[in-house]
């Protein structure tokens, strides 16, 4: 489905869902999520006359099949969502036999018994959480952020690969360390999937938090801002294995942009995390997040 956008100015006060319906689009979490991403202004359930809104459009030649009511159902990030759905099933397929196999896969029984017990404590909830995410994506109830979905898809890719490796060569301490980090990250991602709404209440705007990064160096005992540096970031579990790394749109200092809630590793430069990197626990509950990177 090829989704475009068009800007329109409302001639009258309009209900937000009615605006979508008049545009021939089925109102649900998917279409509202796209609407939120297209419009930086705050959208409420009722929009005033003269309000300028950017609406999604679908090319009529795209072959999209309308619903019985004549409206189109939009779907964003289809390949990413398909990976999340497929991986949730694969995780269950890999985790179940592993729980039975461990600690038989390794030689040192006493050490492996402890590792196996910790693996079960971590893997069971992780598999369940990824399945809950799968169901939430399928429900189309939530206005989910596409960057957050990509983070989740990458994490599930990596977890599927890791479970395959463990089945082949056994469990080691590095595996458990990564699973611990992933468990922390997934707990944060789950916040977006646990939001509850009153009957008739619109799905909220994606859980984004403005993160502002300043780069400084010490000069004569004082901190001096250093401009023109590139800032990279990734959720901790992804950064630790070198995947899912993104860059802030602008150079420092400061560099700022909204990020989905997560535990991030943030650093400067074009390579992997370095000595200046910091952990940033980005949460809506904490408000805007300030990060200071001390550079050479």
Secondary structure, DSSP 8 states (H G I E B T S, - for coil): --EEEEEEE-SS-EEHHHHHHHTTB--SHHHHHHHHHH--S---SEE-TT-EEEEEEE-GGG-----TTS-B----SHHHHHHHHHHHHHHHHHHHHHHHHTTTTSS-HHHHHHHHHHHHHHHHHHHHHHHHHHHHHHHT-S---HHHHHHHHHHHHHHHHHHHHHHHH---HHHHHHHHHHHHHHHHHGGGGS----TT-------EEEEEEEEEEEETTEEEE--S--EEEEEHHHHTTT-S-EE-SS-SSSEEEEEESEEEEEEESSSS--TT-EEEEE-GGG-SEEEEEE--
